[in-house]
Amino acid sequence: MRVRGYRFFFYSNEGSEPPHVHVEHSGMTAKFWLAPVSSASRSRFSDDELRSLQRLVNRHRHRFEEAWHEHFGG
């Protein structure tokens, strides 16, 4: 899924971890847990951009969770 130029995705081998989503843009990456939405890791995103991304993840959390459970089961 793409939102405002950011690519949100899962890695297929991470089904043993709690639901989360990765974000990528211009060589920068971040990972957010989905329940509750919180930053798990980041690379090169500023604090302001990370807060903005967290709001985006929170806004689309249900879609990400549905996609996670559809892909990984459960």
mmJSON file of the N, C-alpha and C atoms, coordinates in Angstrom:
{"data_MODEL":{"atom_site":{
"group_PDB":["ATOM","ATOM","ATOM","ATOM","ATOM","ATOM","ATOM","ATOM","ATOM","ATOM","ATOM","ATOM","ATOM","ATOM","ATOM","ATOM","ATOM","ATOM","ATOM","ATOM","ATOM","ATOM","ATOM","ATOM","ATOM","ATOM","ATOM","ATOM","ATOM","ATOM","ATOM","ATOM","ATOM","ATOM","ATOM","ATOM","ATOM","ATOM","ATOM","ATOM","ATOM","ATOM","ATOM","ATOM","ATOM","ATOM","ATOM","ATOM","ATOM","ATOM","ATOM","ATOM","ATOM","ATOM","ATOM","ATOM","ATOM","ATOM","ATOM","ATOM","ATOM","ATOM","ATOM","ATOM","ATOM","ATOM","ATOM","ATOM","ATOM","ATOM","ATOM","ATOM","ATOM","ATOM","ATOM","ATOM","ATOM","ATOM","ATOM","ATOM","ATOM","ATOM","ATOM","ATOM","ATOM","ATOM","ATOM","ATOM","ATOM","ATOM","ATOM","ATOM","ATOM","ATOM","ATOM","ATOM","ATOM","ATOM","ATOM","ATOM","ATOM","ATOM","ATOM","ATOM","ATOM","ATOM","ATOM","ATOM","ATOM","ATOM","ATOM","ATOM","ATOM","ATOM","ATOM","ATOM","ATOM","ATOM","ATOM","ATOM","ATOM","ATOM","ATOM","ATOM","ATOM","ATOM","ATOM","ATOM","ATOM","ATOM","ATOM","ATOM","ATOM","ATOM","ATOM","ATOM","ATOM","ATOM","ATOM","ATOM","ATOM","ATOM","ATOM","ATOM","ATOM","ATOM","ATOM","ATOM","ATOM","ATOM","ATOM","ATOM","ATOM","ATOM","ATOM","ATOM","ATOM","ATOM","ATOM","ATOM","ATOM","ATOM","ATOM","ATOM","ATOM","ATOM","ATOM","ATOM","ATOM","ATOM","ATOM","ATOM","ATOM","ATOM","ATOM","ATOM","ATOM","ATOM","ATOM","ATOM","ATOM","ATOM","ATOM","ATOM","ATOM","ATOM","ATOM","ATOM","ATOM","ATOM","ATOM","ATOM","ATOM","ATOM","ATOM","ATOM","ATOM","ATOM","ATOM","ATOM","ATOM","ATOM","ATOM","ATOM","ATOM","ATOM","ATOM","ATOM","ATOM","ATOM","ATOM","ATOM","ATOM","ATOM","ATOM","ATOM","ATOM","ATOM","ATOM","ATOM","ATOM","ATOM"],
"id":[1,2,3,4,5,6,7,8,9,10,11,12,13,14,15,16,17,18,19,20,21,22,23,24,25,26,27,28,29,30,31,32,33,34,35,36,37,38,39,40,41,42,43,44,45,46,47,48,49,50,51,52,53,54,55,56,57,58,59,60,61,62,63,64,65,66,67,68,69,70,71,72,73,74,75,76,77,78,79,80,81,82,83,84,85,86,87,88,89,90,91,92,93,94,95,96,97,98,99,100,101,102,103,104,105,106,107,108,109,110,111,112,113,114,115,116,117,118,119,120,121,122,123,124,125,126,127,128,129,130,131,132,133,134,135,136,137,138,139,140,141,142,143,144,145,146,147,148,149,150,151,152,153,154,155,156,157,158,159,160,161,162,163,164,165,166,167,168,169,170,171,172,173,174,175,176,177,178,179,180,181,182,183,184,185,186,187,188,189,190,191,192,193,194,195,196,197,198,199,200,201,202,203,204,205,206,207,208,209,210,211,212,213,214,215,216,217,218,219,220,221,222],
"type_symbol":["N","C","C","N","C","C","N","C","C","N","C","C","N","C","C","N","C","C","N","C","C","N","C","C","N","C","C","N","C","C","N","C","C","N","C","C","N","C","C","N","C","C","N","C","C","N","C","C","N","C","C","N","C","C","N","C","C","N","C","C","N","C","C","N","C","C","N","C","C","N","C","C","N","C","C","N","C","C","N","C","C","N","C","C","N","C","C","N","C","C","N","C","C","N","C","C","N","C","C","N","C","C","N","C","C","N","C","C","N","C","C","N","C","C","N","C","C","N","C","C","N","C","C","N","C","C","N","C","C","N","C","C","N","C","C","N","C","C","N","C","C","N","C","C","N","C","C","N","C","C","N","C","C","N","C","C","N","C","C","N","C","C","N","C","C","N","C","C","N","C","C","N","C","C","N","C","C","N","C","C","N","C","C","N","C","C","N","C","C","N","C","C","N","C","C","N","C","C","N","C","C","N","C","C","N","C","C","N","C","C","N","C","C","N","C","C","N","C","C","N","C","C"],
"label_atom_id":["N","CA","C","N","CA","C","N","CA","C","N","CA","C","N","CA","C","N","CA","C","N","CA","C","N","CA","C","N","CA","C","N","CA","C","N","CA","C","N","CA","C","N","CA","C","N","CA","C","N","CA","C","N","CA","C","N","CA","C","N","CA","C","N","CA","C","N","CA","C","N","CA","C","N","CA","C","N","CA","C","N","CA","C","N","CA","C","N","CA","C","N","CA","C","N","CA","C","N","CA","C","N","CA","C","N","CA","C","N","CA","C","N","CA","C","N","CA","C","N","CA","C","N","CA","C","N","CA","C","N","CA","C","N","CA","C","N","CA","C","N","CA","C","N","CA","C","N","CA","C","N","CA","C","N","CA","C","N","CA","C","N","CA","C","N","CA","C","N","CA","C","N","CA","C","N","CA","C","N","CA","C","N","CA","C","N","CA","C","N","CA","C","N","CA","C","N","CA","C","N","CA","C","N","CA","C","N","CA","C","N","CA","C","N","CA","C","N","CA","C","N","CA","C","N","CA","C","N","CA","C","N","CA","C","N","CA","C","N","CA","C","N","CA","C","N","CA","C","N","CA","C","N","CA","C","N","CA","C"],
"label_alt_id":[null,null,null,null,null,null,null,null,null,null,null,null,null,null,null,null,null,null,null,null,null,null,null,null,null,null,null,null,null,null,null,null,null,null,null,null,null,null,null,null,null,null,null,null,null,null,null,null,null,null,null,null,null,null,null,null,null,null,null,null,null,null,null,null,null,null,null,null,null,null,null,null,null,null,null,null,null,null,null,null,null,null,null,null,null,null,null,null,null,null,null,null,null,null,null,null,null,null,null,null,null,null,null,null,null,null,null,null,null,null,null,null,null,null,null,null,null,null,null,null,null,null,null,null,null,null,null,null,null,null,null,null,null,null,null,null,null,null,null,null,null,null,null,null,null,null,null,null,null,null,null,null,null,null,null,null,null,null,null,null,null,null,null,null,null,null,null,null,null,null,null,null,null,null,null,null,null,null,null,null,null,null,null,null,null,null,null,null,null,null,null,null,null,null,null,null,null,null,null,null,null,null,null,null,null,null,null,null,null,null,null,null,null,null,null,null,null,null,null,null,null,null],
"label_comp_id":["MET","MET","MET","ARG","ARG","ARG","VAL","VAL","VAL","ARG","ARG","ARG","GLY","GLY","GLY","TYR","TYR","TYR","ARG","ARG","ARG","PHE","PHE","PHE","PHE","PHE","PHE","PHE","PHE","PHE","TYR","TYR","TYR","SER","SER","SER","ASN","ASN","ASN","GLU","GLU","GLU","GLY","GLY","GLY","SER","SER","SER","GLU","GLU","GLU","PRO","PRO","PRO","PRO","PRO","PRO","HIS","HIS","HIS","VAL","VAL","VAL","HIS","HIS","HIS","VAL","VAL","VAL","GLU","GLU","GLU","HIS","HIS","HIS","SER","SER","SER","GLY","GLY","GLY","MET","MET","MET","THR","THR","THR","ALA","ALA","ALA","LYS","LYS","LYS","PHE","PHE","PHE","TRP","TRP","TRP","LEU","LEU","LEU","ALA","ALA","ALA","PRO","PRO","PRO","VAL","VAL","VAL","SER","SER","SER","SER","SER","SER","ALA","ALA","ALA","SER","SER","SER","ARG","ARG","ARG","SER","SER","SER","ARG","ARG","ARG","PHE","PHE","PHE","SER","SER","SER","ASP","ASP","ASP","ASP","ASP","ASP","GLU","GLU","GLU","LEU","LEU","LEU","ARG","ARG","ARG","SER","SER","SER","LEU","LEU","LEU","GLN","GLN","GLN","ARG","ARG","ARG","LEU","LEU","LEU","VAL","VAL","VAL","ASN","ASN","ASN","ARG","ARG","ARG","HIS","HIS","HIS","ARG","ARG","ARG","HIS","HIS","HIS","ARG","ARG","ARG","PHE","PHE","PHE","GLU","GLU","GLU","GLU","GLU","GLU","ALA","ALA","ALA","TRP","TRP","TRP","HIS","HIS","HIS","GLU","GLU","GLU","HIS","HIS","HIS","PHE","PHE","PHE","GLY","GLY","GLY","GLY","GLY","GLY"],
"label_asym_id":["A","A","A","A","A","A","A","A","A","A","A","A","A","A","A","A","A","A","A","A","A","A","A","A","A","A","A","A","A","A","A","A","A","A","A","A","A","A","A","A","A","A","A","A","A","A","A","A","A","A","A","A","A","A","A","A","A","A","A","A","A","A","A","A","A","A","A","A","A","A","A","A","A","A","A","A","A","A","A","A","A","A","A","A","A","A","A","A","A","A","A","A","A","A","A","A","A","A","A","A","A","A","A","A","A","A","A","A","A","A","A","A","A","A","A","A","A","A","A","A","A","A","A","A","A","A","A","A","A","A","A","A","A","A","A","A","A","A","A","A","A","A","A","A","A","A","A","A","A","A","A","A","A","A","A","A","A","A","A","A","A","A","A","A","A","A","A","A","A","A","A","A","A","A","A","A","A","A","A","A","A","A","A","A","A","A","A","A","A","A","A","A","A","A","A","A","A","A","A","A","A","A","A","A","A","A","A","A","A","A","A","A","A","A","A","A","A","A","A","A","A","A"],
"label_entity_id":["1","1","1","1","1","1","1","1","1","1","1","1","1","1","1","1","1","1","1","1","1","1","1","1","1","1","1","1","1","1","1","1","1","1","1","1","1","1","1","1","1","1","1","1","1","1","1","1","1","1","1","1","1","1","1","1","1","1","1","1","1","1","1","1","1","1","1","1","1","1","1","1","1","1","1","1","1","1","1","1","1","1","1","1","1","1","1","1","1","1","1","1","1","1","1","1","1","1","1","1","1","1","1","1","1","1","1","1","1","1","1","1","1","1","1","1","1","1","1","1","1","1","1","1","1","1","1","1","1","1","1","1","1","1","1","1","1","1","1","1","1","1","1","1","1","1","1","1","1","1","1","1","1","1","1","1","1","1","1","1","1","1","1","1","1","1","1","1","1","1","1","1","1","1","1","1","1","1","1","1","1","1","1","1","1","1","1","1","1","1","1","1","1","1","1","1","1","1","1","1","1","1","1","1","1","1","1","1","1","1","1","1","1","1","1","1","1","1","1","1","1","1"],
"label_seq_id":[1,1,1,2,2,2,3,3,3,4,4,4,5,5,5,6,6,6,7,7,7,8,8,8,9,9,9,10,10,10,11,11,11,12,12,12,13,13,13,14,14,14,15,15,15,16,16,16,17,17,17,18,18,18,19,19,19,20,20,20,21,21,21,22,22,22,23,23,23,24,24,24,25,25,25,26,26,26,27,27,27,28,28,28,29,29,29,30,30,30,31,31,31,32,32,32,33,33,33,34,34,34,35,35,35,36,36,36,37,37,37,38,38,38,39,39,39,40,40,40,41,41,41,42,42,42,43,43,43,44,44,44,45,45,45,46,46,46,47,47,47,48,48,48,49,49,49,50,50,50,51,51,51,52,52,52,53,53,53,54,54,54,55,55,55,56,56,56,57,57,57,58,58,58,59,59,59,60,60,60,61,61,61,62,62,62,63,63,63,64,64,64,65,65,65,66,66,66,67,67,67,68,68,68,69,69,69,70,70,70,71,71,71,72,72,72,73,73,73,74,74,74],
"pdbx_PDB_ins_code":[null,null,null,null,null,null,null,null,null,null,null,null,null,null,null,null,null,null,null,null,null,null,null,null,null,null,null,null,null,null,null,null,null,null,null,null,null,null,null,null,null,null,null,null,null,null,null,null,null,null,null,null,null,null,null,null,null,null,null,null,null,null,null,null,null,null,null,null,null,null,null,null,null,null,null,null,null,null,null,null,null,null,null,null,null,null,null,null,null,null,null,null,null,null,null,null,null,null,null,null,null,null,null,null,null,null,null,null,null,null,null,null,null,null,null,null,null,null,null,null,null,null,null,null,null,null,null,null,null,null,null,null,null,null,null,null,null,null,null,null,null,null,null,null,null,null,null,null,null,null,null,null,null,null,null,null,null,null,null,null,null,null,null,null,null,null,null,null,null,null,null,null,null,null,null,null,null,null,null,null,null,null,null,null,null,null,null,null,null,null,null,null,null,null,null,null,null,null,null,null,null,null,null,null,null,null,null,null,null,null,null,null,null,null,null,null,null,null,null,null,null,null],
"Cartn_x":[0.851,0.0,0.894,0.509,1.226,0.301,0.853,0.132,1.112,0.761,1.585,3.051,3.297,4.659,5.388,4.783,5.374,4.863,5.749,5.342,5.23,4.073,3.8,3.74,4.434,4.515,4.861,4.741,5.142,6.238,7.064,7.964,7.285,7.29,6.561,7.104,8.334,8.917,8.778,7.932,7.815,6.498,5.833,4.549,4.612,5.809,5.927,6.009,6.179,6.219,4.801,4.594,3.282,3.011,1.747,1.416,2.137,2.718,3.438,3.489,3.935,4.061,5.387,6.007,7.226,6.853,7.638,7.425,8.757,8.695,9.906,9.662,10.664,10.591,12.0,12.449,13.747,14.902,14.945,16.033,15.89,14.823,14.558,13.555,13.68,12.769,12.325,11.179,10.67,9.793,9.583,8.726,7.823,6.524,5.554,4.78,4.698,3.786,2.379,1.411,0.047,-0.881,-0.56,-1.476,-0.698,-0.586,-0.994,0.038,-0.345,0.571,1.709,2.923,4.123,5.317,6.31,7.512,8.333,8.722,9.566,11.011,11.221,12.57,12.47,13.602,13.621,15.047,15.152,16.442,16.295,16.885,17.011,15.772,14.612,13.459,13.675,13.322,13.403,12.309,12.43,11.408,10.048,10.028,8.762,8.131,8.945,8.416,7.94,8.654,8.249,6.897,6.673,5.374,4.264,4.558,3.588,3.279,4.295,4.089,3.267,3.525,2.76,1.279,0.987,-0.411,-1.016,-0.252,-0.729,-0.994,-0.071,-0.255,-1.491,-1.666,-2.833,-4.127,-4.122,-5.298,-5.668,-4.674,-4.901,-4.69,-4.606,-4.289,-5.199,-6.486,-7.413,-7.141,-6.834,-6.49,-5.213,-4.214,-2.959,-3.185,-3.978,-4.251,-5.008,-5.996,-6.73,-5.79,-4.927,-3.985,-3.014,-2.563,-1.645,-2.298,-3.501,-4.187,-4.57,-4.891,-5.19,-3.937,-2.806,-1.562,-0.983,-0.958,-0.31,-1.271,-2.574,-3.558,-3.808,-4.852,-5.137,-6.012],
"Cartn_y":[-1.176,0.0,1.235,2.219,3.5,4.616,5.456,6.619,7.785,8.85,10.072,9.786,8.847,8.536,7.543,7.152,6.156,4.77,3.783,2.412,1.662,1.084,0.294,-1.168,-2.046,-3.436,-4.347,-5.655,-6.707,-7.532,-8.163,-9.201,-10.535,-11.42,-12.69,-13.627,-13.419,-14.329,-13.821,-12.846,-12.261,-12.587,-13.654,-14.011,-14.454,-14.778,-15.187,-13.98,-12.788,-11.566,-11.018,-10.152,-9.487,-8.669,-8.398,-7.624,-6.279,-5.99,-4.734,-4.415,-3.218,-2.784,-2.04,-2.217,-1.49,-0.331,0.747,1.929,2.268,2.627,2.954,4.186,5.055,6.247,6.806,6.948,7.58,7.0,5.691,5.04,5.051,5.631,5.651,4.546,3.947,2.867,3.029,2.451,2.416,1.179,0.785,-0.359,0.064,-0.24,0.118,-1.112,-1.315,-2.31,-1.773,-2.668,-2.224,-2.205,-2.946,-3.008,-2.943,-1.796,-0.48,0.033,1.035,1.605,2.291,1.819,2.407,2.1,2.94,2.765,1.597,0.691,-0.442,-0.177,0.504,0.859,1.899,2.536,3.509,3.696,4.161,4.476,5.758,6.833,8.111,8.988,8.54,9.434,10.406,11.672,12.652,12.357,12.926,12.747,13.253,14.404,14.952,14.018,13.502,12.609,11.302,10.827,9.596,9.787,10.931,11.211,11.261,11.872,11.929,10.522,9.694,8.315,7.538,7.756,7.061,7.423,8.684,9.088,8.392,8.28,7.577,6.105,5.47,4.06,3.913,4.796,4.735,4.915,5.825,6.085,4.863,4.1,2.944,1.612,1.655,0.467,-0.716,-0.49,-1.602,-2.268,-1.487,-2.057,-2.879,-2.359,-3.101,-4.397,-4.316,-5.527,-6.566,-6.132,-7.067,-7.736,-6.94,-7.491,-8.451,-8.104,-8.969,-10.333,-10.311,-11.568,-12.354,-11.67,-12.367,-13.056,-12.385,-12.952,-14.04,-13.796,-14.73,-15.68,-15.431,-16.27,-15.782,-16.296,-15.931,-14.784],
"Cartn_z":[0.0,0.0,0.0,-0.745,-0.76,-0.277,0.591,1.092,1.084,0.381,0.324,-0.016,-0.916,-1.332,-0.442,0.661,1.557,1.169,1.193,0.899,2.217,2.469,3.671,3.252,3.987,3.561,4.737,4.482,5.416,4.746,5.561,5.061,5.331,4.355,4.459,5.529,5.971,6.959,8.4,8.635,9.974,10.668,10.238,10.817,12.261,12.759,14.16,15.106,14.553,15.363,15.527,16.511,16.618,15.353,15.047,13.848,13.824,12.673,12.48,10.993,10.674,9.289,9.146,7.988,7.645,6.738,6.809,5.981,5.324,4.043,3.308,2.45,2.402,1.553,1.382,0.151,-0.158,0.652,0.772,1.496,3.005,3.503,4.946,5.254,6.433,6.81,8.256,8.549,9.916,10.051,11.281,11.597,12.739,12.599,13.63,14.064,15.369,15.922,15.721,15.581,15.293,16.5,17.555,18.704,20.015,20.607,20.105,19.098,18.324,17.338,18.065,17.764,18.357,17.469,17.548,16.738,17.273,16.365,16.741,16.352,15.229,14.783,13.682,13.414,12.332,11.847,10.621,10.033,9.229,9.742,9.048,9.012,9.48,9.555,10.709,10.5,11.589,12.611,13.789,14.825,14.351,13.668,13.159,12.133,11.221,10.2,10.82,11.817,12.502,13.189,13.818,14.432,13.384,12.245,11.154,10.638,10.506,10.067,11.08,12.354,13.381,13.289,13.004,12.813,11.593,10.502,9.303,9.6,10.304,10.653,11.527,12.473,13.349,12.548,11.602,10.771,9.932,9.474,8.599,9.317,10.641,11.437,11.128,11.026,10.784,9.436,8.425,7.115,7.2,7.923,8.078,8.854,9.92,10.711,9.889,9.109,8.251,7.255,6.624,5.648,6.327,7.535,8.286,8.538,9.087,9.43,8.185,7.112,5.862,5.327,5.426,4.908,5.79,7.104,8.028,8.71,8.587,9.255,10.679,11.278,12.674,12.763],
"occupancy":[1.0,1.0,1.0,1.0,1.0,1.0,1.0,1.0,1.0,1.0,1.0,1.0,1.0,1.0,1.0,1.0,1.0,1.0,1.0,1.0,1.0,1.0,1.0,1.0,1.0,1.0,1.0,1.0,1.0,1.0,1.0,1.0,1.0,1.0,1.0,1.0,1.0,1.0,1.0,1.0,1.0,1.0,1.0,1.0,1.0,1.0,1.0,1.0,1.0,1.0,1.0,1.0,1.0,1.0,1.0,1.0,1.0,1.0,1.0,1.0,1.0,1.0,1.0,1.0,1.0,1.0,1.0,1.0,1.0,1.0,1.0,1.0,1.0,1.0,1.0,1.0,1.0,1.0,1.0,1.0,1.0,1.0,1.0,1.0,1.0,1.0,1.0,1.0,1.0,1.0,1.0,1.0,1.0,1.0,1.0,1.0,1.0,1.0,1.0,1.0,1.0,1.0,1.0,1.0,1.0,1.0,1.0,1.0,1.0,1.0,1.0,1.0,1.0,1.0,1.0,1.0,1.0,1.0,1.0,1.0,1.0,1.0,1.0,1.0,1.0,1.0,1.0,1.0,1.0,1.0,1.0,1.0,1.0,1.0,1.0,1.0,1.0,1.0,1.0,1.0,1.0,1.0,1.0,1.0,1.0,1.0,1.0,1.0,1.0,1.0,1.0,1.0,1.0,1.0,1.0,1.0,1.0,1.0,1.0,1.0,1.0,1.0,1.0,1.0,1.0,1.0,1.0,1.0,1.0,1.0,1.0,1.0,1.0,1.0,1.0,1.0,1.0,1.0,1.0,1.0,1.0,1.0,1.0,1.0,1.0,1.0,1.0,1.0,1.0,1.0,1.0,1.0,1.0,1.0,1.0,1.0,1.0,1.0,1.0,1.0,1.0,1.0,1.0,1.0,1.0,1.0,1.0,1.0,1.0,1.0,1.0,1.0,1.0,1.0,1.0,1.0,1.0,1.0,1.0,1.0,1.0,1.0],
"B_iso_or_equiv":[0.0,0.0,0.0,0.0,0.0,0.0,0.0,0.0,0.0,0.0,0.0,0.0,0.0,0.0,0.0,0.0,0.0,0.0,0.0,0.0,0.0,0.0,0.0,0.0,0.0,0.0,0.0,0.0,0.0,0.0,0.0,0.0,0.0,0.0,0.0,0.0,0.0,0.0,0.0,0.0,0.0,0.0,0.0,0.0,0.0,0.0,0.0,0.0,0.0,0.0,0.0,0.0,0.0,0.0,0.0,0.0,0.0,0.0,0.0,0.0,0.0,0.0,0.0,0.0,0.0,0.0,0.0,0.0,0.0,0.0,0.0,0.0,0.0,0.0,0.0,0.0,0.0,0.0,0.0,0.0,0.0,0.0,0.0,0.0,0.0,0.0,0.0,0.0,0.0,0.0,0.0,0.0,0.0,0.0,0.0,0.0,0.0,0.0,0.0,0.0,0.0,0.0,0.0,0.0,0.0,0.0,0.0,0.0,0.0,0.0,0.0,0.0,0.0,0.0,0.0,0.0,0.0,0.0,0.0,0.0,0.0,0.0,0.0,0.0,0.0,0.0,0.0,0.0,0.0,0.0,0.0,0.0,0.0,0.0,0.0,0.0,0.0,0.0,0.0,0.0,0.0,0.0,0.0,0.0,0.0,0.0,0.0,0.0,0.0,0.0,0.0,0.0,0.0,0.0,0.0,0.0,0.0,0.0,0.0,0.0,0.0,0.0,0.0,0.0,0.0,0.0,0.0,0.0,0.0,0.0,0.0,0.0,0.0,0.0,0.0,0.0,0.0,0.0,0.0,0.0,0.0,0.0,0.0,0.0,0.0,0.0,0.0,0.0,0.0,0.0,0.0,0.0,0.0,0.0,0.0,0.0,0.0,0.0,0.0,0.0,0.0,0.0,0.0,0.0,0.0,0.0,0.0,0.0,0.0,0.0,0.0,0.0,0.0,0.0,0.0,0.0,0.0,0.0,0.0,0.0,0.0,0.0],
"pdbx_formal_charge":[null,null,null,null,null,null,null,null,null,null,null,null,null,null,null,null,null,null,null,null,null,null,null,null,null,null,null,null,null,null,null,null,null,null,null,null,null,null,null,null,null,null,null,null,null,null,null,null,null,null,null,null,null,null,null,null,null,null,null,null,null,null,null,null,null,null,null,null,null,null,null,null,null,null,null,null,null,null,null,null,null,null,null,null,null,null,null,null,null,null,null,null,null,null,null,null,null,null,null,null,null,null,null,null,null,null,null,null,null,null,null,null,null,null,null,null,null,null,null,null,null,null,null,null,null,null,null,null,null,null,null,null,null,null,null,null,null,null,null,null,null,null,null,null,null,null,null,null,null,null,null,null,null,null,null,null,null,null,null,null,null,null,null,null,null,null,null,null,null,null,null,null,null,null,null,null,null,null,null,null,null,null,null,null,null,null,null,null,null,null,null,null,null,null,null,null,null,null,null,null,null,null,null,null,null,null,null,null,null,null,null,null,null,null,null,null,null,null,null,null,null,null],
"auth_seq_id":[1,1,1,2,2,2,3,3,3,4,4,4,5,5,5,6,6,6,7,7,7,8,8,8,9,9,9,10,10,10,11,11,11,12,12,12,13,13,13,14,14,14,15,15,15,16,16,16,17,17,17,18,18,18,19,19,19,20,20,20,21,21,21,22,22,22,23,23,23,24,24,24,25,25,25,26,26,26,27,27,27,28,28,28,29,29,29,30,30,30,31,31,31,32,32,32,33,33,33,34,34,34,35,35,35,36,36,36,37,37,37,38,38,38,39,39,39,40,40,40,41,41,41,42,42,42,43,43,43,44,44,44,45,45,45,46,46,46,47,47,47,48,48,48,49,49,49,50,50,50,51,51,51,52,52,52,53,53,53,54,54,54,55,55,55,56,56,56,57,57,57,58,58,58,59,59,59,60,60,60,61,61,61,62,62,62,63,63,63,64,64,64,65,65,65,66,66,66,67,67,67,68,68,68,69,69,69,70,70,70,71,71,71,72,72,72,73,73,73,74,74,74],
"auth_comp_id":["MET","MET","MET","ARG","ARG","ARG","VAL","VAL","VAL","ARG","ARG","ARG","GLY","GLY","GLY","TYR","TYR","TYR","ARG","ARG","ARG","PHE","PHE","PHE","PHE","PHE","PHE","PHE","PHE","PHE","TYR","TYR","TYR","SER","SER","SER","ASN","ASN","ASN","GLU","GLU","GLU","GLY","GLY","GLY","SER","SER","SER","GLU","GLU","GLU","PRO","PRO","PRO","PRO","PRO","PRO","HIS","HIS","HIS","VAL","VAL","VAL","HIS","HIS","HIS","VAL","VAL","VAL","GLU","GLU","GLU","HIS","HIS","HIS","SER","SER","SER","GLY","GLY","GLY","MET","MET","MET","THR","THR","THR","ALA","ALA","ALA","LYS","LYS","LYS","PHE","PHE","PHE","TRP","TRP","TRP","LEU","LEU","LEU","ALA","ALA","ALA","PRO","PRO","PRO","VAL","VAL","VAL","SER","SER","SER","SER","SER","SER","ALA","ALA","ALA","SER","SER","SER","ARG","ARG","ARG","SER","SER","SER","ARG","ARG","ARG","PHE","PHE","PHE","SER","SER","SER","ASP","ASP","ASP","ASP","ASP","ASP","GLU","GLU","GLU","LEU","LEU","LEU","ARG","ARG","ARG","SER","SER","SER","LEU","LEU","LEU","GLN","GLN","GLN","ARG","ARG","ARG","LEU","LEU","LEU","VAL","VAL","VAL","ASN","ASN","ASN","ARG","ARG","ARG","HIS","HIS","HIS","ARG","ARG","ARG","HIS","HIS","HIS","ARG","ARG","ARG","PHE","PHE","PHE","GLU","GLU","GLU","GLU","GLU","GLU","ALA","ALA","ALA","TRP","TRP","TRP","HIS","HIS","HIS","GLU","GLU","GLU","HIS","HIS","HIS","PHE","PHE","PHE","GLY","GLY","GLY","GLY","GLY","GLY"],
"auth_asym_id":["A","A","A","A","A","A","A","A","A","A","A","A","A","A","A","A","A","A","A","A","A","A","A","A","A","A","A","A","A","A","A","A","A","A","A","A","A","A","A","A","A","A","A","A","A","A","A","A","A","A","A","A","A","A","A","A","A","A","A","A","A","A","A","A","A","A","A","A","A","A","A","A","A","A","A","A","A","A","A","A","A","A","A","A","A","A","A","A","A","A","A","A","A","A","A","A","A","A","A","A","A","A","A","A","A","A","A","A","A","A","A","A","A","A","A","A","A","A","A","A","A","A","A","A","A","A","A","A","A","A","A","A","A","A","A","A","A","A","A","A","A","A","A","A","A","A","A","A","A","A","A","A","A","A","A","A","A","A","A","A","A","A","A","A","A","A","A","A","A","A","A","A","A","A","A","A","A","A","A","A","A","A","A","A","A","A","A","A","A","A","A","A","A","A","A","A","A","A","A","A","A","A","A","A","A","A","A","A","A","A","A","A","A","A","A","A","A","A","A","A","A","A"],
"auth_atom_id":["N","CA","C","N","CA","C","N","CA","C","N","CA","C","N","CA","C","N","CA","C","N","CA","C","N","CA","C","N","CA","C","N","CA","C","N","CA","C","N","CA","C","N","CA","C","N","CA","C","N","CA","C","N","CA","C","N","CA","C","N","CA","C","N","CA","C","N","CA","C","N","CA","C","N","CA","C","N","CA","C","N","CA","C","N","CA","C","N","CA","C","N","CA","C","N","CA","C","N","CA","C","N","CA","C","N","CA","C","N","CA","C","N","CA","C","N","CA","C","N","CA","C","N","CA","C","N","CA","C","N","CA","C","N","CA","C","N","CA","C","N","CA","C","N","CA","C","N","CA","C","N","CA","C","N","CA","C","N","CA","C","N","CA","C","N","CA","C","N","CA","C","N","CA","C","N","CA","C","N","CA","C","N","CA","C","N","CA","C","N","CA","C","N","CA","C","N","CA","C","N","CA","C","N","CA","C","N","CA","C","N","CA","C","N","CA","C","N","CA","C","N","CA","C","N","CA","C","N","CA","C","N","CA","C","N","CA","C","N","CA","C","N","CA","C","N","CA","C","N","CA","C","N","CA","C","N","CA","C"],
"pdbx_PDB_model_num":[1,1,1,1,1,1,1,1,1,1,1,1,1,1,1,1,1,1,1,1,1,1,1,1,1,1,1,1,1,1,1,1,1,1,1,1,1,1,1,1,1,1,1,1,1,1,1,1,1,1,1,1,1,1,1,1,1,1,1,1,1,1,1,1,1,1,1,1,1,1,1,1,1,1,1,1,1,1,1,1,1,1,1,1,1,1,1,1,1,1,1,1,1,1,1,1,1,1,1,1,1,1,1,1,1,1,1,1,1,1,1,1,1,1,1,1,1,1,1,1,1,1,1,1,1,1,1,1,1,1,1,1,1,1,1,1,1,1,1,1,1,1,1,1,1,1,1,1,1,1,1,1,1,1,1,1,1,1,1,1,1,1,1,1,1,1,1,1,1,1,1,1,1,1,1,1,1,1,1,1,1,1,1,1,1,1,1,1,1,1,1,1,1,1,1,1,1,1,1,1,1,1,1,1,1,1,1,1,1,1,1,1,1,1,1,1,1,1,1,1,1,1]
}}}
